[in-house]
Amino acid sequence: MHRRDGIPVLFESHEPRGTLLSRVDLSPKSSSGSYDEKWLQDQLHVHPELFPIEQIERGFGTLISLCCELSIPLGGGRQGFLDNLLVTRDGGLVLVEAKLWRNPQARREAVAQALDYAAAVFQMKYSDLQTAVLKARKTSGLPYAGLFEIVASASEGIPEAEFIDAVSLNLERGRAIIAVVGDGIREDIRALGNLVQGHAGHRFTFVLVEMTVYEKPNTDLRIVVPSVLAQTELIERGVVRIERDAHSGTRIVVDPTSSPSQPSADRRMGITEDAFFEALRLNNPCLPDLLKSFLAKAESIGVYAEFQGGLNLKHASPVGKPLNMGTIYKGGIVDTGASTFWDRKSAGYAYNTELANLIGGSTKIMTDENSFVMNAMGKMPLLSDYLPQHEQAWIDAMET
């Protein structure tokens, strides 16, 4: 079925009838300058919450605007300007091209340009990106501030050294959300998005977002409705990384991330999950495969992974919030305290006690009667305390 949109109706308490809103015709070269590409670019910069990040990559984090018109070298003496650069407090990157189009050729060019610009950004080191952001902010009259300074002033996050490492690794891996945001996206551009899925490139998610603007006649009231029309996903078996060498230059390498022991080797994953497993692998190379095997088996009892600050082990509940049977952090620490939240203290305590017995640890009760597991050394347990030796027993405890 083709996508079809209705016209929204505004109902106000002081009005007896609703008002049919009118769709604004965004134009690449608006004569008034009110609704052109610059307007769209500015709105995304001032209101990054307009970008529907939770619909694209759940758990990616709150977006913070760095700059508009980021100058990037394209090679051969050419220079490009990325419309919007956004970041999360943990170093996640979003690259946006704001495009308004009215013909298929313009749409194809928009997708190609966004990918070219992203490839150029991925060639940068952290210091290069920092310099480019400072230059863009100075040109547009924004306060002179570097990447971490901007992020730290907007949201409390990871230490500066960790932030720099995270951004650097994302640039090196080509791990980012690349978005073409505009108006006039129609069915034929979805095929272009599908072509990107099979493109051997970086570890990115490519997304098409339509921003539809409505107005109330004869007023200044405007409503902007973002819609995610299409997006690609990483396929675990075919994750691609970019390696750069002083002698051989740039080369594309496919990581053989699947193994025969993984029942879900072909499942799709987002870049948040990809980054989580990469960080986990840096702490212990064996843990990602062990955890993926565990998750595949836990799926049989309805347990699913939700990435939100860590990997949360969730299960639907007949009433209220889902059960949370533990959070696994990228450092390998396992915290099962959330199992006692939302009036589940008794069942959570029994679950935590069972897990503590598996590893020779203890169950600690807090002043609010919530509980959590400590290992034999009185510390938070590690994933390696449970896997692989207690894999089935952990699943049995969750099922109970």
C-alpha positions in Angstrom: 0.0 0.0 0.0 1.2 3.5 -0.7 1.6 6.1 2.1 -1.3 8.5 2.3 -1.6 11.4 4.8 -4.7 13.1 6.0 -5.0 16.8 6.9 -4.8 17.6 10.6 -7.6 19.4 12.4 -6.9 21.7 15.3 -9.3 21.7 18.2 -9.1 24.5 20.7 -11.1 24.7 23.9 -12.5 28.2 23.2 -13.7 27.3 19.7 -16.9 25.3 19.1 -15.5 23.7 16.0 -12.2 22.4 14.9 -10.0 24.3 12.3 -8.7 22.5 9.3 -5.0 23.3 9.0 -3.4 24.1 5.7 -0.3 22.4 4.4 2.5 24.8 3.7 4.2 24.5 0.4 7.9 24.4 1.1 10.0 25.6 -1.8 13.7 25.2 -2.5 13.8 28.8 -3.6 11.0 30.4 -1.6 10.5 34.0 -2.8 9.8 35.1 0.7 12.6 33.0 2.2 10.1 31.9 4.9 10.0 28.2 4.0 13.1 27.4 2.1 16.0 25.0 2.8 17.6 27.6 5.1 14.5 27.8 7.2 14.4 24.0 7.5 18.1 23.9 8.4 17.6 26.6 11.1 14.7 24.9 12.6 16.7 21.6 13.0 19.5 23.6 14.6 17.4 25.5 17.1 15.0 22.6 17.7 17.0 19.3 17.3 14.1 17.5 19.0 12.3 17.9 15.6 14.5 15.1 14.3 12.7 11.9 15.2 15.7 10.1 16.7 13.7 7.7 18.9 11.8 6.4 15.9 15.1 5.9 14.0 17.4 4.6 16.7 15.9 3.9 20.1 18.3 4.7 22.9 20.6 6.7 20.7 20.3 9.7 23.1 19.2 13.3 23.1 20.5 15.3 20.2 22.6 18.5 20.6 23.2 20.9 17.7 26.8 21.6 17.0 26.6 23.8 13.9 25.2 24.5 10.5 27.1 24.6 7.2 30.0 22.5 8.2 32.8 23.0 5.7 34.2 19.7 4.5 36.9 18.9 1.9 35.6 16.7 -0.9 38.9 16.2 -2.8 40.1 17.7 -6.0 40.0 21.2 -4.6 36.2 20.9 -4.0 34.5 22.0 -0.9 31.1 21.0 0.5 28.9 22.3 3.3 27.0 19.8 5.5 23.7 21.4 6.5 23.4 20.2 10.1 25.7 18.3 12.5 24.3 17.0 15.7 25.8 14.9 18.5 24.7 13.1 21.6 26.4 13.5 25.0 28.0 10.0 24.4 29.5 11.0 21.1 26.9 9.6 18.7 26.8 11.5 15.4 23.9 12.6 13.2 24.7 14.2 9.8 21.8 16.0 8.1 21.2 17.3 4.6 18.1 19.5 4.4 16.7 19.3 0.9 13.5 20.4 -0.7 12.8 18.9 -4.1 10.2 18.7 -6.8 11.7 16.3 -9.4 13.3 12.8 -9.3 16.7 14.0 -10.4 17.0 16.4 -7.4 16.0 13.5 -5.1 18.7 11.2 -6.5 21.3 14.0 -6.2 20.2 14.7 -2.6 20.9 11.1 -1.6 24.2 11.0 -3.5 25.3 14.3 -1.9 24.5 13.2 1.6 26.5 10.0 1.2 29.5 12.0 -0.3 29.5 14.5 2.5 29.3 11.7 5.1 32.2 9.9 3.5 34.2 13.1 3.7 33.4 13.6 7.4 34.4 10.1 8.1 37.9 10.9 6.8 38.3 13.5 9.5 40.1 13.0 12.8 38.6 14.5 16.0 40.8 17.6 15.8 39.8 18.1 12.1 36.1 18.0 13.1 36.7 20.3 16.0 38.4 22.9 13.8 35.6 22.7 11.2 32.9 23.1 13.8 34.7 26.1 15.3 34.9 27.7 11.9 31.2 27.0 11.1 30.1 28.5 14.4 32.2 31.6 14.0 30.8 32.1 10.5 27.2 31.8 11.6 27.7 34.1 14.7 27.4 31.3 17.3 29.4 31.3 20.5 33.0 30.1 19.9 33.0 26.7 21.5 34.4 23.2 20.9 32.5 19.9 20.6 32.8 18.8 24.3 32.2 22.3 25.6 29.0 22.5 23.6 27.9 19.1 24.8 28.9 19.7 28.5 26.9 22.9 28.6 23.8 21.2 27.3 23.9 17.9 29.2 25.9 16.1 31.8 27.5 13.1 30.1 30.7 11.1 29.9 34.2 12.6 30.8 35.9 14.6 28.1 38.5 11.9 27.3 35.8 9.3 26.8 33.8 11.7 24.7 36.8 12.4 22.4 37.5 8.6 22.2 33.8 7.9 21.3 33.6 10.5 18.6 37.0 9.5 17.2 35.9 5.8 17.0 32.6 6.7 15.4 34.5 8.7 12.7 37.0 5.9 12.2 34.2 3.3 11.9 32.0 5.5 9.8 29.3 5.0 12.5 26.6 7.6 12.3 23.0 8.4 11.3 23.0 10.0 7.8 19.7 11.7 7.1 18.1 13.5 4.1 15.4 15.7 5.6 13.0 17.6 3.4 9.6 18.0 1.9 8.2 16.4 -1.2 9.7 12.9 -0.6 7.6 10.4 -2.5 7.5 6.7 -3.1 10.2 6.7 -5.8 12.9 7.9 -3.4 12.3 4.9 -1.1 13.9 2.8 -3.9 16.9 5.0 -3.6 17.0 4.3 0.2 16.8 0.6 -0.5 19.8 0.8 -2.8 21.9 2.2 0.0 21.2 -0.9 2.1 23.3 -3.0 -0.2 26.0 -0.4 -0.5 29.4 -1.5 0.8 30.3 1.4 2.9 30.6 2.5 6.6 28.7 1.4 9.6 25.9 4.0 9.1 22.2 4.1 9.2 20.7 6.1 6.3 17.3 7.6 6.8 14.8 9.7 4.8 12.7 12.1 6.9 9.9 14.2 5.6 9.1 17.4 7.5 5.5 18.4 6.8 4.5 21.9 7.9 0.9 23.0 8.5 -0.5 26.4 9.5 -3.7 27.8 10.9 -5.1 30.3 8.4 -4.6 33.9 9.2 -2.5 33.2 12.3 1.2 32.6 13.2 0.5 29.1 14.4 2.7 26.5 12.7 2.8 22.7 13.3 5.7 20.6 12.0 5.2 16.9 11.7 8.3 14.7 11.1 7.8 11.4 9.4 10.4 8.6 9.0 9.8 7.3 5.4 12.6 4.8 5.0 15.8 3.8 6.6 18.6 1.2 6.3 19.9 -1.0 9.1 23.1 -2.7 9.8 23.1 -6.4 9.0 25.2 -8.2 11.6 26.8 -10.7 9.1 27.8 -7.9 6.8 29.0 -5.1 9.0 31.6 -3.1 7.1 34.4 -1.0 8.5 36.9 1.4 6.9 40.6 1.0 7.5 43.1 3.7 6.6 46.8 2.9 6.2 49.7 5.4 5.5 51.0 3.1 2.8 48.0 1.3 1.3 45.4 4.1 1.8 41.8 3.4 2.5 40.3 -0.1 2.2 36.9 -1.7 3.0 37.0 -4.6 5.4 34.0 -6.8 6.3 33.9 -8.0 9.8 32.9 -11.7 10.1 30.7 -11.0 13.1 28.4 -14.0 12.8 29.4 -17.5 14.0 27.8 -20.9 13.7 26.9 -20.8 17.4 24.7 -17.8 16.9 21.1 -18.8 16.0 20.3 -15.2 14.9 23.3 -14.5 12.8 21.4 -12.6 10.1 19.3 -10.4 12.4 19.4 -6.7 11.8 20.9 -4.3 14.3 21.2 -0.6 14.9 24.3 1.5 15.4 23.6 1.8 19.2 23.8 -2.0 19.5 26.8 -2.2 17.2 28.7 0.3 19.4 27.6 -1.5 22.6 29.0 -4.9 21.3 32.2 -3.3 20.1 32.8 -1.7 23.5 32.0 -5.0 25.2 34.5 -6.7 22.9 37.3 -4.3 23.9 36.8 -5.4 27.5 36.6 -9.1 26.8 36.7 -10.5 23.2 34.6 -13.5 24.1 31.7 -11.6 25.7 29.8 -10.4 22.5 29.4 -14.0 21.1 28.4 -15.3 24.6 25.9 -12.6 25.1 24.4 -12.9 21.6 24.0 -16.7 22.2 22.3 -16.0 25.5 20.0 -13.4 24.1 18.9 -15.7 21.2 18.0 -18.4 23.8 16.3 -15.9 26.1 14.0 -14.9 23.2 12.3 -18.3 23.5 10.7 -17.1 26.8 9.9 -13.7 25.5 12.9 -11.8 26.8 14.1 -9.0 24.5 17.0 -6.6 24.5 16.4 -2.9 24.8 19.3 -0.5 24.4 18.8 2.5 26.6 22.0 3.5 28.5 22.9 -0.2 28.4 21.4 -3.4 27.3 18.2 -4.0 29.3 16.7 -7.4 29.6 13.0 -6.8 29.2 9.8 -8.9 29.2 6.3 -7.7 28.6 4.1 -7.5 31.7 0.3 -8.1 31.8 0.0 -4.8 33.7 2.1 -1.7 34.1 5.7 -1.3 32.9 7.6 -4.2 31.3 9.7 -6.4 33.6 13.4 -5.4 33.6 15.5 -8.3 34.7 18.8 -6.6 34.5 21.0 -4.0 32.8 24.3 -5.0 31.2 26.7 -2.2 30.7 29.3 -1.9 28.0 32.0 -2.5 30.6 30.5 -5.9 31.3 28.9 -5.1 34.7 25.4 -6.6 35.3 22.9 -4.8 37.5 19.7 -6.7 38.3 18.4 -4.1 40.7 15.7 -3.0 38.3 14.0 -6.4 38.7 12.6 -5.1 42.0 11.2 -1.8 40.7 7.5 -1.0 40.2 6.2 -3.0 43.2 8.0 -6.2 42.3 10.2 -6.3 45.4 9.3 -9.8 46.4 9.6 -11.5 43.0 12.7 -9.5 42.3 14.3 -10.5 45.6 13.7 -14.2 44.8 15.2 -13.7 41.4 18.2 -11.8 42.7 18.8 -14.5 45.4 18.8 -17.2 42.8 21.3 -15.3 40.7 23.5 -14.6 43.7 23.6 -18.3 44.6 24.8 -19.2 41.1 27.9 -17.1 41.5 28.5 -17.5 45.3 27.5 -14.0 46.0 24.8 -12.3 48.1 21.6 -10.3 47.8 21.7 -6.8 49.1 18.6 -5.0 50.3 18.5 -1.2 50.1 16.6 1.2 52.4 13.6 1.3 49.9 13.5 -2.6 50.1 14.7 -2.9 46.5 17.5 -5.5 46.1 20.4 -6.3 43.8 23.2 -8.9 43.5 26.8 -8.6 44.7 29.5 -11.1 43.8 31.7 -13.0 46.3 34.0 -10.0 46.4 31.2 -7.6 47.4 31.1 -5.9 44.0 28.6 -5.7 41.2 28.8 -9.0 39.2 30.3 -9.2 35.7 28.8 -10.8 32.7 31.6 -13.3 32.8 30.4 -14.4 36.2 27.2 -15.8 34.6 28.3 -16.7 31.1 28.8 -19.3 29.7 28.7 -21.5 32.8 25.4 -20.3 34.2 23.6 -19.5 30.9 20.7 -21.9 31.2 20.3 -21.3 34.9 20.0 -17.6 34.4 17.3 -18.2 31.7 15.5 -20.5 34.1 15.6 -17.9 36.9 14.1 -15.3 34.5 11.4 -17.7 33.4 10.5 -18.5 37.1 
